[in-house]
Amino acid sequence: QVQLVESGGGLVEAGGSLELSCVVDNFGSFSLRSMGWYRQAPGKQRELVGSIDKNGRPNYSDFVKGRFTISRDNARNTVNLQVNSLQFEDTALYYCNLSPDPWLSWGQGTQVTVIS
């Protein structure tokens, strides 16, 4: 059974940074797939933060360009999200999944909370 396990979230001051990580367990075709990072803020719909294709080329939503960086390690079935210059609006539960069609069962996510 494929399992998505996100980690690395926490409480951070505005302007701070975090590195989020997602391990995709029991997914033999990870290296052939584009992966995405998503987030869901309280009372809002889940949205795509950015994605990375199988060759490591990232693409970002406009609201995080220049602040967030996606990378992947195919040998470890891992996709990472470096989040810098955090803003209050970045407070959300962050998830990984396939992109553009996130058909894997969602993991528990990792919470990022930005404080003053």
C-alpha positions in Angstrom: 0.0 0.0 0.0 1.4 3.4 -1.0 1.9 5.7 1.9 2.7 9.4 1.9 4.6 10.6 5.0 5.2 14.4 5.3 7.4 15.9 8.0 9.3 19.0 8.9 6.6 21.5 9.7 6.5 23.6 12.8 6.0 27.0 14.4 8.1 29.7 12.7 8.3 33.5 12.9 7.4 35.6 9.9 10.4 35.8 7.6 11.7 32.4 8.8 12.4 29.2 6.9 11.5 25.5 7.1 12.4 22.4 5.1 9.5 20.0 4.5 10.0 16.5 3.4 7.8 13.8 2.0 8.6 10.1 1.7 6.5 8.1 -0.7 6.6 4.5 0.6 5.8 1.4 -1.5 5.6 3.3 -4.8 7.9 1.7 -7.3 7.3 4.2 -10.1 8.1 7.3 -8.0 11.1 8.2 -10.3 8.8 8.3 -13.3 6.2 10.5 -11.8 5.7 14.3 -11.3 5.2 15.1 -7.7 3.5 18.1 -6.2 3.3 19.9 -2.9 -0.1 21.1 -1.8 -1.4 23.1 1.1 -4.7 23.7 2.8 -5.3 26.6 5.1 -8.2 26.6 7.6 -11.5 27.3 5.8 -9.9 27.1 2.4 -9.6 24.5 -0.4 -6.5 22.6 -0.9 -4.2 24.3 -3.5 -1.1 23.4 -5.4 2.1 25.0 -4.2 4.3 23.7 -6.8 5.5 20.5 -8.6 8.6 18.8 -9.9 8.7 16.6 -12.9 10.6 13.3 -13.1 13.7 15.0 -14.4 13.8 17.5 -11.5 12.3 20.5 -13.2 10.2 22.5 -10.8 7.2 24.7 -11.4 5.7 27.0 -8.9 2.4 28.8 -8.2 2.7 32.5 -8.4 2.2 33.1 -4.7 5.4 31.2 -3.8 7.7 32.0 -6.6 11.1 33.1 -5.4 10.4 31.9 -1.8 9.9 28.2 -2.1 12.1 25.5 -3.7 11.1 22.0 -4.6 13.6 19.2 -5.0 13.5 15.4 -5.2 15.7 12.4 -4.4 14.6 9.5 -6.6 16.9 7.1 -4.8 15.0 7.8 -1.5 11.5 8.3 -3.0 11.6 11.7 -1.4 10.3 15.1 -2.4 11.3 18.2 -0.4 10.0 21.7 -0.1 12.3 24.5 1.2 10.1 27.4 2.4 11.7 30.7 2.9 10.5 34.2 3.8 7.4 32.8 5.3 4.3 35.0 5.6 1.3 34.6 7.8 -0.7 33.6 4.7 1.6 30.5 4.4 0.0 29.0 7.5 -1.5 25.7 6.4 -1.3 22.0 6.4 1.2 20.9 3.7 0.9 17.7 1.7 2.6 16.0 -1.1 1.0 13.9 -3.8 1.2 13.2 -7.5 0.8 16.1 -9.9 -1.2 17.2 -11.8 -3.6 14.4 -10.7 -3.2 13.7 -7.0 -4.8 10.3 -7.0 -2.8 8.7 -4.2 -4.4 8.6 -0.8 -3.4 11.7 1.1 -1.0 11.5 4.0 -1.5 13.3 7.3 0.3 16.4 6.1 2.7 18.6 8.1 1.5 21.8 9.8 3.3 25.1 9.1 2.2 27.9 11.4 3.7 31.4 10.9 3.6 33.7 13.9 4.7 37.3 14.6 
